[in-house]
Amino acid sequence: MIIFYALAYVCIAIIIANFLTQAFPKIPQALWQILGGILLATVPVINHYVIMLNPEWFMMLVIAPLLFYEGQRTQARLISKHFKSIIELAGILAIVTVVILMTVGHVAIGWALPFSLALAAIVTPTDATALESVTNGLDMPKDIKRSLSLESLFNDATGLVILELAILWMNTGTFSFVHGFSEFLVVALGGVIAGLIASFIFIYTRQHLLKAEFDDTVAHVLMYFLAPIAVFGIAEHVLGVSGIIAVVVMGVMSNVEQQHTQFMDPKLNHLVGQLTDIVSQILNGLVFILLGTSLVSVAKVYILQPVRTWVVLVAVGVLLYLVMTLCRYLAIRYSDRFGNKSYTKRDGLVFAIGGVHGAVTMSMAFSLPLTLSNGAAFTERNDLLLIASTVIILSLFVPVILLPRILNRLAPFYDADTYQKNHTEMVNAAMTYVSHADVSQTIKATVMQQLKNQLGYGNERLNDASRQKAYRTLYKVADQAMAQAIDENQISDEALQLYNRMQSLQNGFGKFSKHRRYIWRKLTARIIKQRVANHKDNDHSHQNSVDEVMTIINDGMATYMNQLPKQDMNDRDMIALRYAYSHQQAMLQNQKINADDGQQIFLNALQEELNYIEQQRIKGDADSELLKELYDEVINSQAILLANISSE
């Protein structure tokens, strides 16, 4: 039960943080989630439910899947094209930064070189997840953004290998550069080979299962989500190579396979893509929640100690962050790794402060042993944790403060008004088709209700004002048509009485207009005339009366609808009017619904929406991202409808 409550509180914190991000979009989601973790770890009622994952389990269950998904979003040709840059960023720059930070740490704190090396290895790797959070919505230079992403994918392995060498140096008291470099090559290249082999096995198994028609969706989805966890565990604990590099390579190869076979099983690929986005968001939230709780656990160690003790360590963390930022700035400004292209001061600053640190850094810090191999306590461990925490906090807050002042915010592909306009036009196109379809009015009303639901819960939704306006217009047109039929003697007494009863029940939104008064006077005169003549024979059936009223109203509405393009009526009012009209006709023609006809009409209406989208694409008036969003909505609606049909 403790684990259940702990996960429940984490989920609640993620939910609240995500809603707060929508309410205050200028503050990155990661910071809200970190704040949620801090609150979870400090509130007395729930702080004993806080999850503290073992670093090895955290790397396997959280970091490995996230890097796998990140690798899957990276095209192989991009890596081959920028392979030299990856080596320089994730290899050479990382190692040079570690050496410089080790020296600064050794001089500033007076620690022995092995401890300084461990600290440098921990604070050097950047975090792809944290980077995405702090740069979201900013117009990042394309080359800089690509460099930061590729660097963060692979430099975790560099930091982990160097940390292992530092711990070995602590325990043995000796360090060999040749041994360290050869160990790095073995671990890195071994990770690449392990990732390639795992990719081949996974892809081969998946494809042959599909060819043999073993296409159970649940089984394939579970295989997909368990694959990076299994590969990381085997690479790290069985083969002794880099599990991080293995899962990244596997993710990249999965991207290649998906590009070539995306239409072999589009339903499965689409589902996996959607689930991957959801799981990534959840794991990202978990990462930053746990980061917040970890910061609290570090702070508790120093809260009762003299202020000078932790102030000095925090100052060292600030110094290391500044030195590391300077190294990154100089590296990008005076490097020709991208050919002859030179980078501006702004590009250099963006790259420097874009090296964000997060959960990987904290996880590496917590993986430090409590005691050394000789049994001595690792007394510097808590100091390392505080310094690493300082670097993480600075790397998150500095870009949040500076990047919006350096970079422009991304202009939206389309604004809300443009979306609403195109969306309502699309729904209106479908309703136009339904209004002219040769089916019963009850089916039309049912389908139009479903189409109206496409307007959702946002600003497009038909409000009471639009609904009342539509019914007032409808009653006005119907009254005019009925008055004209009376003048031309085209309506029977029974049909006129039926219409009057119907309007008396429905006309809650309408005014008692001159046409209504005219109809009432004519109806009263006819009733009196019937009584005087003692008219008792009545061969006019109720159904004939219904048909009369429907014909008159239909003719009147048809005339009015034909005049609509010449009038000043927006698409939302048009939708409201068509829905009100179909609803009124359905009330008159209350018959059994043919479900098959209704579903077919609905499918045809959705096809009309697709035709509208295609017309907008050909015209080139609408943004491609807007059309894609509209297209996804219609396709998903079609999929739901077809699934419901098949289940009947």
Disulfide bonds with the S-S distance in Angstrom:
none
